[in-house]
Amino acid sequence: MSADGVPTLGVEEEFLLVDPGTRAPSPRGDAVVARAVAAVGPLVSGEFDRCQIEVRTPPLADAAALDGELRRVRAVADAAARQEGIRLCASGTAPVAGAPADGAGSVGDHPRYRAGVAQYRAMLDDFAISALHVHTHCPDREAAVLAANHLRPWLPLLVATAANSPYHDGTSTGYASWRAVVRGRFPCLGPPPYAESARAYDELAEAMARSEAVLEAGLPFWDVRPNPHHPTVEVRCMDVLPDVADTVALAALVRALVVDALERVRAGDPGPRVGAELLRAAYWRAARDGWEGAGVDALDGRVRSSAAQGARLLDRVGPVLGRYGDLERVRALFRRLDARGSGAERQRAAAARHGGVAGAVDDLVARTADGAREAR
C-alpha cells in the first residue's frame, strides 16, 4: 500500500527467447539472466523452460510509473538477449517449433521444475508458455481468498482480452489463446475453486497435493491466489503481451477488479457461486474466440460479445478506475482492441502480410523491443 492509501500493483512478464534467423526458441535463458542481473538484480530471472525468462517490477502505486518501470526492465532484458544473439518475443506460446532438446533437456535448473516433470511427465513436454501476472496489494489472506469468489466470473474476459497465442510449433491452432488450452489440461491450473474461507481453500489444496494433482499445498497455481511469498492477490490467467501500453492498462483493470472484490468482501458479500462447469466452458470459449468473438458471461450463462462484457465490467469497476486515474487508460485499451484486434488477431495479420508464421514472430519481436524503449 502506498503512503496515500493506493493499493500498489506489480507485474510479471514471461518472454520467449528466439533465434532471429530460424525464429525458433533458443535455450539461452541462463546466459541472458546472467547478463541482466548485473543491471537490475532479481527483476530478471529464469523460467520453467530455458528458452524463457521472466521480468518483474517492484510494487508501484501509479500506472504511469508502472509503464516506465516495465520499459526500463524490458530494455535491460532486451539488451542482454541481443548480446547473446537472440531476441525477446512476447507470445503466449512458441509460434515456431524449436530444435530437439540437448542431453540436459530444456527444463530450467530449479527443483520445483524438475519435480513437476517427474509428476506430470509428458504433459510438460510443450509447457514453454508465457504469461502476464498481476499482483495487487492485500495484506489480509482471508480477504484475498474470498476476493477470488468475486473475480472468478470475470477471468474468461481477461483471457479473451489478453489472447496472444494463435500459433504453436508452426501450426495455426484456430484458437486465440492456445496457452489457455495447454494450461487447461492440468488439474491444478485454471480458475480457482469457490471458497467459503481461507481454511476451506487450504483444505482443498492439501487434498489435491495428496492426490499429486498439485506439487505443494502451499503453492497452488490457480488463476487467482493469495501469493505465498508477498501480501498480494495474484491474477495469472493472461497471455504475455508485446505492447507495454496494453499490459499497463490490463494491470490497472485487474487492480480495479481486486479492489472492487475486496470492498464487496468487507461489506459481507460472499460472491456469486458460479459453477465450475460453466466457468470452464467460458474459459474454453474465450480461449477459442478471443476478443473478436462472443463469449460466455459466467454470471448468467448468456453469450455476449467481448465488447459488451467489457462494457459491463467498466460499469462495475469504473468508479475504482476513476479513483486511481485509470479509467481512460482502460477505455483506450478496449478501443484499441475494437480497432486493431487482439494480440492473436495481430499475429494472424502479420503472418498473412509476410507469408507465414515467421512473419508473425518478426512482428512480435519488433513490438516487444519497441516496448523496451523509454516512455515518451
C-alpha positions as CSV (number, residue, x, y, z in Angstrom):
1,M,0.0,0.0,0.0
2,S,1.3,3.4,-0.9
3,A,1.7,6.2,1.6
4,D,-1.5,7.8,0.4
5,G,-3.5,4.6,0.6
6,V,-3.5,3.5,-3.0
7,P,-3.1,-0.3,-3.3
8,T,0.2,-1.0,-5.1
9,L,0.4,-3.3,-8.1
10,G,3.2,-5.2,-9.8
11,V,3.6,-7.1,-13.0
12,E,5.5,-10.3,-14.1
13,E,6.1,-10.9,-17.8
14,E,7.4,-14.1,-19.2
15,F,9.1,-13.9,-22.6
16,L,10.3,-16.5,-25.1
17,L,13.9,-16.2,-26.4
18,V,14.0,-16.8,-30.1
19,D,16.7,-17.1,-32.7
20,P,16.4,-14.2,-35.2
21,G,17.3,-16.4,-38.1
22,T,15.2,-19.5,-37.5
23,R,12.6,-17.8,-35.3
24,A,12.7,-20.9,-33.1
25,P,13.0,-20.9,-29.3
26,S,16.6,-20.7,-28.1
27,P,17.6,-22.3,-24.7
28,R,19.9,-19.5,-23.6
29,G,17.9,-18.2,-20.7
30,D,20.6,-18.8,-18.2
31,A,23.1,-16.7,-20.2
32,V,20.6,-13.8,-20.7
33,V,19.7,-13.8,-17.0
34,A,23.4,-13.7,-16.0
35,R,23.9,-10.6,-18.1
36,A,20.7,-8.9,-17.0
37,V,21.0,-9.3,-13.2
38,A,24.2,-7.2,-13.2
39,A,21.9,-4.2,-14.0
40,V,18.6,-5.0,-12.3
41,G,19.3,-7.8,-9.9
42,P,16.3,-10.2,-9.3
43,L,14.0,-8.2,-11.5
44,V,15.0,-10.6,-14.3
45,S,15.1,-14.4,-13.7
46,G,14.9,-17.8,-15.4
47,E,11.6,-19.6,-16.1
48,F,10.3,-23.2,-16.4
49,D,12.0,-23.7,-19.8
50,R,15.5,-22.4,-20.6
51,C,14.1,-20.7,-23.7
52,Q,12.2,-18.3,-21.5
53,I,13.0,-15.6,-19.0
54,E,10.8,-13.5,-16.6
55,V,10.9,-9.8,-15.9
56,R,9.1,-8.2,-13.0
57,T,8.5,-4.8,-11.4
58,P,8.6,-3.7,-7.8
59,P,5.3,-2.7,-6.3
60,L,4.1,0.6,-7.6
61,A,1.0,2.8,-6.9
62,D,0.8,4.7,-10.2
63,A,0.1,3.2,-13.6
64,A,2.4,5.7,-15.4
65,A,5.2,4.7,-13.1
66,L,4.5,1.0,-13.9
67,D,4.8,1.9,-17.6
68,G,8.2,3.4,-17.1
69,E,9.5,0.6,-14.9
70,L,8.3,-2.1,-17.4
71,R,10.1,-0.3,-20.2
72,R,13.3,0.0,-18.1
73,V,13.4,-3.7,-17.1
74,R,12.5,-4.8,-20.6
75,A,15.3,-2.7,-22.0
76,V,17.8,-4.5,-19.8
77,A,16.5,-7.9,-20.8
78,D,16.3,-7.0,-24.5
79,A,19.9,-5.8,-24.4
80,A,21.1,-8.9,-22.6
81,A,19.3,-11.1,-25.2
82,R,20.8,-9.2,-28.1
83,Q,24.3,-9.7,-26.6
84,E,23.6,-13.4,-26.8
85,G,22.5,-13.1,-30.4
86,I,18.8,-13.8,-29.7
87,R,15.6,-11.7,-29.2
88,L,12.7,-11.4,-26.8
89,C,9.4,-12.5,-28.1
90,A,6.1,-11.8,-26.3
91,S,3.8,-14.6,-27.3
92,G,1.9,-17.0,-25.1
93,T,3.2,-20.0,-27.0
94,A,6.1,-20.6,-29.3
95,P,4.9,-19.8,-32.9
96,V,7.8,-21.8,-34.5
97,A,8.9,-25.2,-33.3
98,G,12.3,-25.4,-31.5
99,A,15.1,-27.8,-32.1
100,P,15.1,-31.1,-30.1
101,A,16.4,-30.5,-26.5
102,D,20.0,-31.3,-25.7
103,G,21.0,-34.0,-23.3
104,A,20.2,-31.9,-20.3
105,G,16.7,-31.2,-21.6
106,S,15.2,-27.8,-21.8
107,V,13.7,-27.5,-18.3
108,G,15.2,-24.8,-16.1
109,D,17.5,-25.8,-13.3
110,H,15.1,-25.5,-10.4
111,P,14.0,-28.3,-8.0
112,R,10.3,-27.4,-8.4
113,Y,10.6,-27.6,-12.2
114,R,12.3,-31.0,-12.0
115,A,9.6,-32.2,-9.6
116,G,6.9,-31.0,-11.9
117,V,8.4,-33.1,-14.8
118,A,8.5,-36.1,-12.5
119,Q,4.9,-35.6,-11.5
120,Y,3.2,-34.5,-14.8
121,R,5.6,-36.3,-17.2
122,A,4.7,-35.8,-20.9
123,M,2.1,-33.2,-20.1
124,L,5.0,-30.8,-19.6
125,D,6.7,-31.6,-23.0
126,D,5.3,-28.4,-24.6
127,F,4.9,-26.2,-21.5
128,A,7.1,-23.3,-22.7
129,I,4.1,-20.9,-22.3
130,S,4.4,-17.3,-21.4
131,A,2.1,-15.4,-19.1
132,L,1.3,-11.9,-17.7
133,H,0.8,-12.0,-13.9
134,V,-0.6,-9.0,-12.0
135,H,-0.2,-8.5,-8.2
136,T,-2.4,-6.2,-6.2
137,H,-1.6,-5.4,-2.5
138,C,-3.7,-7.2,0.0
139,P,-2.2,-8.0,3.5
140,D,-5.3,-9.9,4.7
141,R,-5.0,-13.5,3.4
142,E,-8.6,-14.4,4.3
143,A,-9.9,-11.4,2.3
144,A,-7.6,-12.4,-0.6
145,V,-9.1,-15.9,-0.7
146,L,-12.7,-14.6,-0.6
147,A,-12.0,-11.9,-3.2
148,A,-11.3,-14.7,-5.7
149,N,-15.0,-15.6,-5.5
150,H,-15.9,-12.2,-7.0
151,L,-13.1,-12.4,-9.6
152,R,-13.9,-15.9,-10.9
153,P,-16.7,-14.8,-13.3
154,W,-14.5,-12.2,-15.0
155,L,-11.5,-14.3,-15.6
156,P,-12.7,-15.6,-19.1
157,L,-13.0,-12.0,-20.2
158,L,-9.4,-11.4,-19.1
159,V,-8.3,-14.5,-21.1
160,A,-10.1,-13.1,-24.2
161,T,-8.7,-9.6,-23.7
162,A,-5.1,-10.8,-23.4
163,A,-5.3,-13.6,-26.0
164,N,-2.0,-13.7,-27.8
165,S,-1.1,-17.3,-28.8
166,P,-2.8,-18.5,-32.0
167,Y,0.2,-20.4,-33.3
168,H,2.0,-23.3,-31.7
169,D,5.1,-25.1,-33.1
170,G,4.4,-23.8,-36.6
171,T,0.7,-24.6,-36.6
172,S,-2.3,-22.4,-36.7
173,T,-4.4,-23.8,-33.8
174,G,-7.6,-22.0,-34.6
175,Y,-7.6,-20.6,-31.1
176,A,-6.8,-17.1,-29.9
177,S,-5.1,-18.4,-26.7
178,W,-3.6,-21.8,-27.2
179,R,-1.7,-21.1,-24.0
180,A,-5.0,-21.3,-22.1
181,V,-5.7,-24.6,-23.7
182,V,-2.3,-26.0,-22.7
183,R,-2.9,-24.9,-19.2
184,G,-6.4,-26.3,-19.2
185,R,-5.2,-29.9,-19.3
186,F,-3.7,-29.7,-15.8
187,P,-5.9,-30.4,-12.7
188,C,-4.1,-27.7,-10.7
189,L,-4.4,-24.8,-13.2
190,G,-7.3,-22.6,-14.3
191,P,-10.0,-20.8,-12.3
192,P,-9.8,-21.1,-8.5
193,P,-12.4,-23.0,-6.6
194,Y,-15.2,-21.1,-4.8
195,A,-14.0,-21.0,-1.2
196,E,-16.0,-20.3,1.9
197,S,-12.9,-19.4,3.8
198,A,-9.1,-19.5,3.8
199,R,-9.3,-22.7,5.8
200,A,-11.6,-24.4,3.2
201,Y,-9.2,-23.2,0.5
202,D,-6.2,-24.7,2.3
203,E,-8.0,-28.0,3.0
204,L,-8.8,-28.4,-0.7
205,A,-5.2,-27.5,-1.7
206,E,-3.9,-30.1,0.8
207,A,-6.3,-32.8,-0.6
208,M,-5.1,-32.0,-4.1
209,A,-1.5,-32.2,-3.0
210,R,-2.2,-35.7,-1.5
211,S,-3.6,-36.7,-4.9
212,E,-0.5,-35.4,-6.6
213,A,-2.6,-33.0,-8.7
214,V,-0.7,-30.2,-7.0
215,L,3.0,-30.1,-6.3
216,E,2.7,-28.3,-3.0
217,A,-0.4,-27.5,-0.9
218,G,1.1,-24.1,-0.1
219,L,1.8,-23.2,-3.7
220,P,-1.4,-23.8,-5.8
221,F,-1.3,-22.4,-9.3
222,W,-4.9,-21.4,-9.7
223,D,-5.5,-18.2,-11.7
224,V,-6.3,-16.2,-8.7
225,R,-4.5,-16.8,-5.4
226,P,-3.1,-15.1,-2.4
227,N,0.6,-15.1,-3.3
228,P,2.5,-17.4,-1.0
229,H,5.5,-15.0,-0.7
230,H,4.0,-11.5,-0.9
231,P,1.0,-9.7,0.6
232,T,-0.9,-9.7,-2.8
233,V,-3.8,-11.1,-4.7
234,E,-2.2,-12.6,-7.8
235,V,-4.1,-12.9,-11.1
236,R,-2.4,-15.3,-13.6
237,C,-4.8,-16.1,-16.4
238,M,-3.5,-13.8,-19.2
239,D,-1.1,-14.3,-22.1
240,V,2.0,-12.0,-22.2
241,L,1.6,-9.1,-24.5
242,P,4.2,-7.3,-26.6
243,D,2.8,-3.7,-26.1
244,V,3.5,-2.1,-22.8
245,A,0.5,0.2,-23.0
246,D,-1.8,-2.8,-23.2
247,T,0.0,-4.5,-20.3
248,V,-0.3,-1.5,-18.1
249,A,-4.0,-1.0,-18.9
250,L,-4.7,-4.6,-18.1
251,A,-2.8,-4.4,-14.9
252,A,-4.8,-1.3,-13.9
253,L,-8.0,-3.2,-14.8
254,V,-7.0,-6.2,-12.7
255,R,-6.2,-3.9,-9.7
256,A,-9.7,-2.3,-10.0
257,L,-11.3,-5.7,-10.1
258,V,-9.4,-6.8,-7.0
259,V,-10.1,-3.6,-5.1
260,D,-13.8,-3.9,-6.0
261,A,-13.8,-7.5,-4.9
262,L,-12.1,-6.7,-1.6
263,E,-14.7,-3.9,-0.9
264,R,-17.5,-6.4,-1.5
265,V,-15.9,-8.9,0.8
266,R,-15.6,-6.4,3.6
267,A,-19.3,-5.5,3.1
268,G,-20.2,-9.1,3.7
269,D,-20.9,-10.2,0.1
270,P,-19.7,-13.8,-0.3
271,G,-19.7,-13.6,-4.1
272,P,-21.6,-15.4,-6.9
273,R,-21.5,-19.2,-6.8
274,V,-20.6,-19.7,-10.4
275,G,-20.5,-23.4,-11.2
276,A,-17.1,-24.9,-12.2
277,E,-18.5,-26.4,-15.4
278,L,-19.9,-23.1,-16.7
279,L,-16.7,-21.3,-15.8
280,R,-14.6,-23.9,-17.7
281,A,-16.9,-23.6,-20.7
282,A,-16.5,-19.8,-20.5
283,Y,-12.7,-20.2,-20.4
284,W,-12.7,-22.5,-23.4
285,R,-14.9,-20.1,-25.5
286,A,-12.6,-17.2,-24.5
287,A,-9.5,-19.2,-25.5
288,R,-11.0,-20.2,-28.8
289,D,-12.6,-16.9,-30.0
290,G,-10.7,-14.2,-28.1
291,W,-11.8,-10.5,-28.1
292,E,-13.1,-10.8,-31.6
293,G,-15.7,-13.4,-30.8
294,A,-18.6,-13.7,-28.4
295,G,-18.1,-15.4,-25.0
296,V,-20.0,-16.9,-22.2
297,D,-20.9,-14.5,-19.4
298,A,-20.3,-16.7,-16.4
299,L,-22.6,-14.5,-14.3
300,D,-25.7,-15.5,-16.2
301,G,-24.6,-18.1,-18.8
302,R,-25.6,-15.9,-21.7
303,V,-23.3,-15.5,-24.8
304,R,-22.3,-11.9,-25.3
305,S,-19.6,-10.1,-27.4
306,S,-16.4,-9.3,-25.6
307,A,-17.1,-5.6,-26.1
308,A,-20.4,-6.0,-24.4
309,Q,-18.8,-7.8,-21.5
310,G,-16.1,-5.2,-21.3
311,A,-18.8,-2.5,-21.0
312,R,-20.5,-4.4,-18.2
313,L,-17.1,-4.7,-16.4
314,L,-16.5,-1.0,-16.8
315,D,-19.9,-0.3,-15.3
316,R,-18.8,-2.4,-12.3
317,V,-15.2,-1.2,-11.7
318,G,-15.4,2.3,-13.4
319,P,-15.6,4.1,-10.0
320,V,-12.4,2.3,-8.8
321,L,-10.6,3.0,-12.1
322,G,-11.6,6.7,-11.8
323,R,-10.4,6.9,-8.2
324,Y,-6.9,5.9,-9.3
325,G,-6.9,7.9,-12.6
326,D,-7.0,4.7,-14.8
327,L,-10.5,4.9,-16.4
328,E,-9.4,6.5,-19.7
329,R,-6.4,4.1,-19.9
330,V,-8.7,1.1,-19.8
331,R,-11.2,2.6,-22.1
332,A,-8.4,3.3,-24.6
333,L,-7.3,-0.4,-24.4
334,F,-10.9,-1.5,-25.3
335,R,-10.9,1.0,-28.2
336,R,-7.6,-0.4,-29.5
337,L,-8.9,-4.0,-29.3
338,D,-12.0,-3.0,-31.2
339,A,-10.0,-1.1,-33.9
340,R,-7.0,-3.4,-34.5
341,G,-7.9,-6.6,-32.8
342,S,-6.3,-8.7,-30.0
343,G,-2.8,-10.0,-29.9
344,A,-3.9,-13.2,-31.6
345,E,-5.5,-11.3,-34.5
346,R,-2.4,-9.1,-34.9
347,Q,-0.2,-12.3,-35.1
348,R,-2.5,-13.7,-37.8
349,A,-2.4,-10.4,-39.7
350,A,1.4,-10.3,-39.6
351,A,1.6,-13.9,-40.8
352,A,-0.7,-13.1,-43.7
353,R,1.3,-10.0,-44.7
354,H,4.6,-11.6,-44.5
355,G,3.9,-15.1,-45.9
356,G,3.8,-17.3,-42.8
357,V,4.4,-17.7,-39.1
358,A,8.0,-16.4,-39.3
359,G,6.5,-13.0,-40.2
360,A,4.4,-13.2,-37.1
361,V,7.5,-13.8,-35.0
362,D,9.3,-10.9,-36.6
363,D,6.4,-8.6,-35.8
364,L,6.2,-9.8,-32.2
365,V,10.0,-9.3,-31.8
366,A,9.8,-5.8,-33.2
367,R,6.9,-4.8,-31.0
368,T,8.4,-6.4,-27.9
369,A,11.6,-4.4,-28.5
370,D,9.6,-1.2,-29.0
371,G,8.2,-1.9,-25.5
372,A,11.7,-1.8,-24.2
373,R,12.2,1.8,-25.2
374,E,11.8,4.6,-22.6
375,A,8.3,6.0,-22.2
376,R,7.8,9.0,-24.4
